[in-house]
């Protein structure tokens, strides 16, 4: 992922990694094993498509079945019918586009909401020398901040302290309200990786403008794939790291999460109905630029 300047500001290279498994399995949303993607075909006038990423390329679901919606949010609203179609497409061996012919986009665009969680890694709280929160700290980013995993992140002229925050993210696959914790994962379509890019000077100095400091355009890279829950042996033990200019700046494990995805779904659904396509960012581990001595920011 490239970081590009607004005006004449210089750039640094930012990337993030979430370590997950692979495979292909059964048909339900929560047990299927596949990497769902949104993509566009280079040099073609097809717009956004939904596909399944394979070693050989990306299976174009709309080319296989014209009734398949063009966006991930609409695809998830199909529930099991969408997953069944995706598995038929994969099994057919047809409609596979080479990786070189497509551009991967954010796996979800235009969600109803982007839910973010603060101070949710034990090792990050220790880094900050602060007590563990007793309940999830919830804030948000505007959906317009979402960008693709390989798109440019624009450094706004309004901030001089843009920081990185790699995060495990997940996407809601089934509508729900007042969801029980034990049922929470049945409402999750899958997991991906995010970067909660943050303008620290707005969040920390300018009247603590959390929303504004988090929601500049391109401040929410997602992807590249939505890894369905059946593909993960244990979402509570995933390696996660962030690299800047090839250097590892954050590295931890989701076993450090204070509030697990199940708790976050149950907690937030007390207050708001969750819809297919809603994105949750679960918090960042230690190693953010503002905590370095001296602080380091993207330039």
LOPARO-411689 format. One record per residue (C-alpha): chain; residue number from 1; x, y, z. Coordinates in steps of 0.001 Angstrom, whole numbers, plus 500000, padded with zeros to 6 digits. Layout:
BEGIN
chain; resi; east; north; up
A; NUM; X; Y; Z;
...
***
This chain:
BEGIN
chain; resi; east; north; up
A; 1; 500000; 500000; 500000;
A; 2; 501409; 503357; 499043;
A; 3; 501114; 506526; 501044;
A; 4; 500993; 509531; 498768;
A; 5; 501178; 513173; 499634;
A; 6; 498648; 515926; 499422;
A; 7; 500454; 518873; 497794;
A; 8; 504244; 518336; 497815;
A; 9; 504553; 516183; 500899;
A; 10; 506803; 513147; 500600;
A; 11; 505603; 509552; 500839;
A; 12; 506375; 506411; 502772;
A; 13; 505294; 502877; 502048;
A; 14; 502722; 501341; 504378;
A; 15; 501498; 497763; 504367;
A; 16; 499650; 495486; 506726;
A; 17; 499425; 491729; 507092;
A; 18; 496882; 489421; 508684;
A; 19; 497955; 485787; 508893;
A; 20; 495102; 483425; 507967;
A; 21; 494604; 479977; 506457;
A; 22; 493192; 478765; 503146;
A; 23; 490769; 476245; 501678;
A; 24; 487259; 475738; 500319;
A; 25; 484435; 474026; 502173;
A; 26; 480718; 473966; 502861;
A; 27; 477893; 476209; 501805;
A; 28; 476651; 478322; 504725;
A; 29; 477894; 481844; 505260;
A; 30; 479526; 480990; 508579;
A; 31; 481060; 477648; 507533;
A; 32; 482083; 478371; 503939;
A; 33; 485823; 478576; 503301;
A; 34; 486678; 481141; 500664;
A; 35; 488299; 484482; 500012;
A; 36; 485639; 486870; 498731;
A; 37; 486827; 489990; 496909;
A; 38; 485564; 493056; 495116;
A; 39; 487468; 493833; 491949;
A; 40; 487381; 495577; 488621;
A; 41; 488812; 494269; 485374;
A; 42; 491699; 496285; 483997;
A; 43; 490866; 497992; 480722;
A; 44; 487233; 496846; 480754;
A; 45; 483973; 498665; 481303;
A; 46; 482430; 496281; 483804;
A; 47; 482597; 498325; 486962;
A; 48; 482813; 496658; 490373;
A; 49; 482366; 492875; 490568;
A; 50; 482297; 490296; 493357;
A; 51; 484593; 487306; 493046;
A; 52; 486288; 484432; 494809;
A; 53; 490069; 484615; 494948;
A; 54; 491877; 481385; 494064;
A; 55; 495505; 480509; 493362;
A; 56; 494733; 480500; 489641;
A; 57; 493013; 483885; 489652;
A; 58; 489659; 485396; 490591;
A; 59; 486355; 483694; 489793;
A; 60; 484008; 486351; 488394;
A; 61; 480648; 485525; 489986;
A; 62; 478615; 487842; 487777;
A; 63; 480118; 486318; 484647;
A; 64; 479072; 482907; 485965;
A; 65; 475566; 484033; 486964;
A; 66; 474226; 487369; 485720;
A; 67; 471829; 487586; 488684;
A; 68; 474708; 488008; 491151;
A; 69; 474870; 491598; 492479;
A; 70; 477849; 493773; 491665;
A; 71; 478764; 494803; 495225;
A; 72; 479779; 492803; 498269;
A; 73; 477152; 494448; 500430;
A; 74; 474369; 493290; 498090;
A; 75; 476000; 489877; 497730;
A; 76; 476046; 489389; 501503;
A; 77; 472363; 490276; 501655;
A; 78; 471715; 487102; 499624;
A; 79; 472896; 484992; 502555;
A; 80; 473248; 481279; 501814;
A; 81; 472015; 481707; 498241;
A; 82; 475021; 483859; 497472;
A; 83; 477448; 481397; 499037;
A; 84; 475867; 478493; 497154;
A; 85; 476269; 480386; 493892;
A; 86; 479900; 481179; 494704;
A; 87; 480647; 477536; 495400;
A; 88; 479015; 476419; 492156;
A; 89; 481104; 478969; 490298;
A; 90; 484327; 477772; 491920;
A; 91; 483470; 474112; 491295;
A; 92; 482763; 474807; 487620;
A; 93; 486298; 476007; 486977;
A; 94; 484833; 478659; 484693;
A; 95; 484986; 482467; 484559;
A; 96; 488454; 482714; 486106;
A; 97; 490313; 485961; 485471;
A; 98; 494111; 486026; 485859;
A; 99; 495383; 488159; 488719;
A; 100; 497203; 490365; 486216;
A; 101; 493897; 491292; 484566;
A; 102; 492119; 492566; 487658;
A; 103; 492506; 495233; 490322;
A; 104; 491499; 494258; 493841;
A; 105; 489347; 496833; 495615;
A; 106; 488225; 497115; 499212;
A; 107; 486211; 493935; 499911;
A; 108; 483331; 496126; 501130;
A; 109; 482309; 499607; 500025;
A; 110; 479415; 501787; 501098;
A; 111; 478563; 500030; 504375;
A; 112; 475785; 501357; 506559;
A; 113; 478314; 501859; 509337;
A; 114; 481996; 501521; 510222;
A; 115; 482364; 500613; 513899;
A; 116; 485769; 501184; 515510;
A; 117; 487104; 500107; 518889;
A; 118; 489727; 501889; 520959;
A; 119; 492194; 500519; 523501;
A; 120; 491355; 496887; 522784;
A; 121; 494784; 495216; 522881;
A; 122; 496314; 494370; 526244;
A; 123; 499833; 494962; 524962;
A; 124; 498806; 498354; 523538;
A; 125; 497323; 499389; 526891;
A; 126; 500573; 498356; 528553;
A; 127; 502493; 500403; 525989;
A; 128; 500390; 503429; 526954;
A; 129; 500595; 502606; 530679;
A; 130; 496818; 502777; 530947;
A; 131; 494260; 500537; 532624;
A; 132; 492344; 498007; 530567;
A; 133; 488883; 499353; 529674;
A; 134; 485934; 497723; 531425;
A; 135; 483641; 498059; 528410;
A; 136; 484293; 498528; 524670;
A; 137; 485287; 502060; 523648;
A; 138; 483329; 502662; 520453;
A; 139; 483800; 505360; 517823;
A; 140; 483359; 505545; 514058;
A; 141; 484791; 506544; 510702;
A; 142; 482708; 507802; 507794;
A; 143; 482197; 505062; 505154;
A; 144; 483715; 507494; 502627;
A; 145; 487103; 506959; 504305;
A; 146; 487244; 503387; 502965;
A; 147; 489792; 502724; 500245;
A; 148; 491332; 499669; 498629;
A; 149; 494284; 497696; 500005;
A; 150; 496657; 498927; 497290;
A; 151; 495262; 502415; 496799;
A; 152; 497081; 505606; 497711;
A; 153; 496542; 507032; 501189;
A; 154; 496433; 510792; 500843;
A; 155; 498169; 512767; 503568;
A; 156; 495963; 515834; 504098;
A; 157; 497440; 519304; 504364;
A; 158; 495297; 519762; 507490;
A; 159; 497404; 517277; 509478;
A; 160; 501121; 516939; 510163;
A; 161; 500813; 513816; 512333;
A; 162; 499298; 510988; 510288;
A; 163; 499786; 507633; 512014;
A; 164; 499218; 503955; 511229;
A; 165; 497035; 501446; 513124;
A; 166; 496820; 497921; 511723;
A; 167; 493648; 496129; 512836;
A; 168; 491712; 492913; 512472;
A; 169; 488397; 493810; 510866;
A; 170; 485245; 491812; 510326;
A; 171; 482129; 492295; 508241;
A; 172; 478554; 491568; 509235;
A; 173; 476765; 489051; 507023;
A; 174; 473349; 488793; 508675;
A; 175; 471077; 491511; 510032;
A; 176; 470540; 491534; 513779;
A; 177; 469682; 493491; 516913;
A; 178; 470305; 492489; 520533;
A; 179; 472482; 489625; 519342;
A; 180; 473645; 487205; 522026;
A; 181; 477374; 486762; 522381;
A; 182; 477113; 483016; 521772;
A; 183; 475296; 483696; 518480;
A; 184; 477511; 486556; 517341;
A; 185; 479755; 484728; 514873;
A; 186; 476705; 483463; 512987;
A; 187; 476150; 487118; 512043;
A; 188; 479732; 487583; 510781;
A; 189; 480435; 487002; 507087;
A; 190; 484191; 487030; 507434;
A; 191; 487369; 488790; 508451;
A; 192; 489821; 491083; 506742;
A; 193; 492623; 493484; 507605;
A; 194; 492276; 497233; 508026;
A; 195; 494398; 500239; 508796;
A; 196; 492742; 502820; 511028;
A; 197; 494839; 505686; 509665;
A; 198; 494704; 508546; 512163;
A; 199; 495524; 512256; 512232;
A; 200; 496938; 512390; 515761;
A; 201; 497021; 516175; 515944;
A; 202; 493237; 516245; 515460;
A; 203; 492521; 513355; 517790;
A; 204; 494806; 514488; 520593;
A; 205; 495273; 518252; 520334;
A; 206; 492438; 519950; 518487;
A; 207; 489633; 519574; 521032;
A; 208; 489954; 515775; 520724;
A; 209; 488170; 515560; 517384;
A; 210; 488133; 511767; 517193;
A; 211; 485739; 511477; 514279;
A; 212; 487467; 514137; 512175;
A; 213; 490923; 512782; 512955;
A; 214; 489892; 509302; 511856;
A; 215; 487773; 510003; 508812;
A; 216; 489786; 511883; 506193;
A; 217; 489355; 510422; 502708;
A; 218; 491427; 507208; 502253;
A; 219; 491919; 506795; 506029;
A; 220; 490370; 503303; 506098;
A; 221; 492211; 500872; 503814;
A; 222; 490532; 497445; 503813;
A; 223; 491417; 494118; 502284;
A; 224; 492359; 492632; 500027;
A; 225; 489987; 489727; 500779;
A; 226; 487038; 488983; 503020;
A; 227; 488087; 485653; 504525;
A; 228; 484959; 483726; 505488;
A; 229; 484735; 482434; 509035;
A; 230; 484936; 478789; 507983;
A; 231; 488446; 479436; 506700;
A; 232; 489814; 480395; 510112;
A; 233; 490721; 477753; 512662;
A; 234; 490812; 480262; 515503;
A; 235; 490074; 483953; 515022;
A; 236; 491318; 484508; 518578;
A; 237; 494872; 483543; 517635;
A; 238; 495840; 485343; 514434;
A; 239; 499156; 487047; 513845;
A; 240; 498870; 490686; 512832;
A; 241; 501545; 493177; 511819;
A; 242; 502151; 496465; 510028;
A; 243; 505145; 497450; 507926;
A; 244; 506255; 500943; 506944;
A; 245; 508871; 501148; 504188;
A; 246; 509459; 497421; 504636;
A; 247; 510156; 497748; 508365;
A; 248; 507902; 495955; 510848;
A; 249; 506431; 498612; 513141;
A; 250; 503579; 496632; 514711;
A; 251; 503439; 492912; 515446;
A; 252; 501078; 491145; 517811;
A; 253; 498368; 488497; 517977;
A; 254; 494604; 488666; 518313;
A; 255; 494939; 486684; 521537;
A; 256; 495747; 490101; 523018;
A; 257; 492247; 491436; 522291;
A; 258; 490415; 492499; 525435;
A; 259; 486971; 492360; 523829;
A; 260; 486655; 489584; 521254;
A; 261; 484596; 489946; 518066;
A; 262; 481683; 488100; 519689;
A; 263; 481568; 490605; 522532;
A; 264; 481761; 493551; 520143;
A; 265; 478834; 492285; 518057;
A; 266; 476723; 491716; 521162;
A; 267; 477679; 495071; 522673;
A; 268; 477094; 497265; 519627;
A; 269; 473883; 495476; 518634;
A; 270; 472352; 496643; 521908;
A; 271; 472393; 500161; 520499;
A; 272; 472099; 499765; 516734;
A; 273; 470766; 497244; 514254;
A; 274; 473611; 495583; 512376;
A; 275; 473258; 495123; 508612;
A; 276; 475109; 493002; 506051;
A; 277; 478222; 494877; 504996;
A; 278; 478734; 496724; 508285;
A; 279; 482449; 496863; 509086;
A; 280; 484017; 496466; 512541;
A; 281; 487627; 497496; 513242;
A; 282; 488662; 495730; 516430;
A; 283; 491511; 497924; 517696;
A; 284; 495247; 498195; 517165;
A; 285; 498254; 496535; 518860;
A; 286; 501353; 498388; 520114;
A; 287; 503854; 500074; 517837;
A; 288; 501921; 503095; 516579;
A; 289; 504037; 506070; 515580;
A; 290; 502814; 508410; 518288;
A; 291; 504173; 506078; 520991;
A; 292; 507692; 506019; 519596;
A; 293; 510449; 508152; 521109;
A; 294; 510598; 510482; 519362;
A; 295; 507187; 510091; 517691;
A; 296; 507227; 509044; 514031;
A; 297; 504536; 509953; 511502;
A; 298; 503913; 509251; 507833;
A; 299; 505532; 511818; 505547;
***
